Amino acid sequence: MTSLRKLGRSDLEIFPLNLGGNVFGWTADEATSFAVLDAYAAAGGNFIDTADSYSAFAPGNQGGESETVIGKWVKARGNRSDVVVATKVSQHPDFPGLSAANIRAAADASLRRLDTDHIDLYYTHFDQVEVPVEEIVGALDELVKAGKVRYIAASNISPERLQASLDLSDREGLARYVAIQPHYNLVSRDTYEGELRDVAERNGLAALPYFALAAGFLTGKYRPGTTVDSPRAGRAAGYLESERGQKVLTALDEVAQAHDASVATVALAWLAAQPTVAAPIASARTVDQLPALLAVAELALTDAEIEQLTQASA
């Protein structure tokens, strides 16, 4: 069984693959979602990522579908104390933004849908720059003090706002971000590497990258002349048109062959080996997609292989 690891400076212990919940209640119905969650837990997985807005973007959905599915699963399995649940605030159609009042209301709504009394890791989903960091962090601190949230984190935030938030927490003794969720993968490196990663590293934040497989492109199933039936096929196929995308696929194929591993596993393993990264986020809409993701917990790339992939993606 894969051992758990500490999440940054928190006392949360997490599995090295953060299971994405964006598909639950969207491309995976409730029964399929339960099957995926069961298989993940059976493999030792304990870290589930969602957001209050998942999946308001899908026709007929209102937002909160993913949280509801996760809440039902946790209740049915009676495993709340064994699972680390992360969710986010700012994008639900009924609870937009990061005003203090909205953060409080959205958290309560998430707690109801998750059918729990606490959220383990609560993210600001997209920063709202017109709201002072004092208001945002102050509201999050209230939730922590009330026992509704254990730890706080940020996603889609500038280096300047992130540092200002951390400085405020240190200065005022408020709850402090322990993690960041950046857009980061082999074909999207400048979305995290550089100043944002420097802030995370300097402040001991754990990174949990989303789009870890570039909307499916880094699974290797998108190749010239192929057609893939997926809601995200357009975005993923776009990477094929770039020279970098082709180079990355070639390098991934070579490393995967050397380890008798899947391309997706190697792409996640590269990400997991990067500075500050605690666990990449990846989702599975079927149980069959899960083994390649779980395998990242056991695959250790050599320094030469990491460098080969880094150079191919430069």
TAZIVEN-V585565 format. One line per field, one symbol per residue. ss: DSSP state (h for helix, s for strand, l for the rest). psi: psi as a letter, one per 40 degrees, with the letter a starting at -180 (. if undefined). Layout:
ss=???
psi=???
This chain:
ss=llllssllllllssllsssslllslllslhhhhhhhhhhhhhllllssslllllllllllllllhhhhhhhhhhhhhllhhhlsssssssssllsslllhhhhhhhhhhhhhhhllllssssssllllllllhhhhhhhhhhhhhlllssssssslllhhhhhhhhhhhhhhllllssssslslsllsllllllhhhhhhhhlllssllslllhhhhhhlllllllllllllhhhhhhhhhlhhhhhhhhhhhhhhhhhlllhhhhhhhhhhllllsllsssllllhhhhhhhhhhhlllllhhhhhhhhhhll
psi=hhiiiihbeiehhiiehhhhedehecehidddddddddddddeeiehhhaidehgdehheieieddddddddddddeffdeehhhhaiieehdegiafiddddddddddddddefieihdhhihdhigdehidddddddddddddeedhdiiiiigiidddddddddddddefiihheiigihhadegdeedibddddddddefihhghifdfffedeeeehiheihhgieeddddddddeiddddddddddddddddefiiddddddddddeihehdhihiiheiddedddddeddehhiidddddddddde.
